[in-house]
Amino acid sequence: MSQEANYITLKEDEYLSSPHFINNEDIYEVSFGNDPKNDMRYTVGRKYLNGRVEVTFIEYDHGSYTQFGHRRIYIRAEADQKTEKMWKISENQPCMITCKI
């Protein structure tokens, strides 16, 4: 582990075995914001925008964290029951990730 540019970087093999590692298939929900009562939540399987958009997958970008120290989260969604596309990207926002147990 090394200290660079005011953040801690981990070598990829150290990261994959660390408690910071999150298996993307286990992510169920992500909440953005500092206040749990007023944050913005995205949940896999939930519909947004009057039912036109359904969140299909939430991905934590492990490469962005190990290389740059950035917390990047991708939210993929299906619009109008057609194809899955990237819907939202968050970088370095205060967030809480909920995983399946």
C-alpha positions as CSV (number, residue, x, y, z in Angstrom):
1,M,0.0,0.0,0.0
2,S,1.4,3.4,-0.9
3,Q,0.4,7.1,-0.2
4,E,0.1,9.2,-3.4
5,A,-1.6,12.5,-4.1
6,N,-3.3,12.6,-0.7
7,Y,-5.1,9.3,-1.1
8,I,-4.2,5.7,-0.5
9,T,-3.7,3.4,-3.5
10,L,-3.7,-0.3,-3.2
11,K,-2.1,-2.7,-5.6
12,E,-4.9,-4.7,-7.4
13,D,-4.1,-8.0,-5.7
14,E,-4.1,-6.2,-2.3
15,Y,-7.4,-4.5,-3.1
16,L,-9.2,-7.7,-4.2
17,S,-8.4,-9.4,-0.9
18,S,-9.2,-6.3,1.2
19,P,-12.4,-5.4,3.0
20,H,-12.8,-2.5,0.5
21,F,-13.6,-5.0,-2.3
22,I,-17.3,-5.1,-3.3
23,N,-18.5,-7.9,-5.6
24,N,-20.6,-6.1,-8.2
25,E,-23.1,-8.9,-8.5
26,D,-23.9,-8.4,-4.8
27,I,-24.8,-4.7,-5.0
28,Y,-28.5,-4.2,-4.4
29,E,-28.8,-0.4,-3.8
30,V,-26.7,2.8,-3.7
31,S,-27.7,6.0,-1.9
32,F,-26.0,9.3,-2.7
33,G,-25.9,12.1,-0.2
34,N,-25.0,12.9,3.4
35,D,-28.4,12.7,4.9
36,P,-30.0,9.2,4.8
37,K,-33.5,10.7,4.9
38,N,-33.0,13.0,1.9
39,D,-30.5,11.1,-0.2
40,M,-31.1,9.9,-3.8
41,R,-31.4,6.1,-3.9
42,Y,-31.1,3.7,-6.8
43,T,-32.2,0.1,-6.3
44,V,-31.8,-2.8,-8.7
45,G,-35.2,-3.7,-10.1
46,R,-36.9,-0.5,-9.2
47,K,-38.6,1.7,-11.8
48,Y,-38.0,5.5,-12.1
49,L,-39.3,8.3,-14.3
50,N,-43.0,7.1,-14.1
51,G,-42.0,3.5,-14.8
52,R,-40.2,4.2,-18.0
53,V,-36.7,3.4,-16.7
54,E,-35.8,0.3,-14.6
55,V,-32.4,0.0,-12.9
56,T,-30.9,-3.3,-14.0
57,F,-27.3,-3.3,-12.6
58,I,-25.2,-1.1,-10.3
59,E,-21.4,-1.4,-10.8
60,Y,-18.6,-0.2,-8.5
61,D,-15.6,0.6,-10.7
62,H,-12.7,-1.2,-9.0
63,G,-10.2,-0.1,-11.6
64,S,-10.9,3.6,-11.0
65,Y,-10.4,3.1,-7.2
66,T,-7.1,1.1,-7.5
67,Q,-5.6,3.3,-10.2
68,F,-6.8,6.8,-9.2
69,G,-8.4,6.6,-5.8
70,H,-11.8,7.6,-7.2
71,R,-15.0,6.1,-6.1
72,R,-16.9,5.7,-9.4
73,I,-20.3,4.0,-9.6
74,Y,-22.2,3.2,-12.8
75,I,-25.9,2.7,-12.9
76,R,-27.3,0.8,-15.8
77,A,-30.9,0.9,-16.7
78,E,-33.4,-0.4,-19.3
79,A,-35.7,2.2,-20.9
80,D,-39.1,1.3,-22.1
81,Q,-38.3,-2.5,-21.7
82,K,-35.8,-2.4,-24.6
83,T,-32.0,-2.4,-24.3
84,E,-29.9,-1.9,-21.3
85,K,-27.8,1.3,-21.3
86,M,-25.6,3.3,-19.0
87,W,-28.0,5.7,-17.2
88,K,-25.9,7.5,-14.5
89,I,-22.3,7.7,-13.4
90,S,-21.2,9.0,-10.1
91,E,-17.7,9.9,-9.1
92,N,-16.4,10.7,-5.6
93,Q,-19.9,11.5,-4.3
94,P,-20.8,10.7,-0.7
95,C,-22.6,7.4,-0.9
96,M,-23.7,4.2,0.8
97,I,-23.7,0.9,-1.0
98,T,-26.1,-1.8,0.1
99,C,-25.3,-5.4,-0.8
100,K,-27.3,-8.6,-0.8
101,I,-26.6,-10.9,2.1
